[in-house]
Amino acid sequence: MTYFYLADAYQRQGAWKESKKNYRLALTVYSTDIEIYNNLGVIDETEDHLKDAESNFKMVLKINPYTAPTYNNLGPIYAAEG
């Protein structure tokens, strides 16, 4: 979980590139961790990479379709797409 905590610290500082790098490294160990995918989606949405954000949020739902906050995260993306 070291990569996760490092990624989280970078995310809190707004260091998106470093954060995403460490979240991806964390996924090599914890490939089904929905929190990692969710956090990647949040960063992608913040950076206006909406397709990447959507992909990460959909991965969360693929792993656990009962993750209600993820549906809320997808809402603004779908609204932006029109």
N, C-alpha and C positions, 0 to 999 in steps of 0.2 A: 504493500500500500504506500510505500515511500513515494513512488511517482505520482500517485493520486494526491497526496498531501502537498507535494511540491507544486503540482499543477493548480491545486486549489489556492495556494498562496500567491502564485503568479496571477491567477484570475482575479483575486481580490485587489491586486495592484494595477489591474488593467493591462498586464503584459500578456496580450492574447497569444502571440506567436509561441512564447515559451510555455504558456499554459497548455495550448493545444498539443505541442510536442510531447509534454509529459503525460497528458491524458492518453495520447496514442500509445505511449510506452506502457502505461498502466493497462491498456486493453490487451496487450500481448500476454499479460498474466491473468487478467480478469475479464475475459472476452464477453461475459454476459452481465456485466455490472451496469445496471440501468442508470445509475447516477453519473457514471462517466459519460455515457451517450447523451444524457440530458444536459450535462454541463457543456459538452462540445456543441450541442445544439444552441444553447444560450449564447455562447461566444460567437458562433456563426451568425446568429440572428443579430447580435450587437454589431458585427462587422458588415451587416447587410448581405451576407452570403446565404440567401434564403433557401436555395435548393439544398445546400449542404445541411443547413439547420433542419429542414424538413426531413432529410434522409436520416439524420441522427435521432430526431424525435420518433420517426417511424420505426427505427430499430428498437427503441425503448418499448414501443407498443407490440412489436413482434415478440420480444422477450416476455413482456407482461402487459397484456391488453387491458388490465384493470388499473393502470396507473393514471388516475384522473388528471393530475396536474399537466401531464403531457398533452392531453387534448386541449387544455387551455393554452399551452405554448404553441400549438399548431394553429390556433384561431387567427392570430394576427398575421401569420404567414399566408394563410389562405385568403384573408381579407386583402392583403397587399397584392396578391396575384390577381384579384378581381374575379 
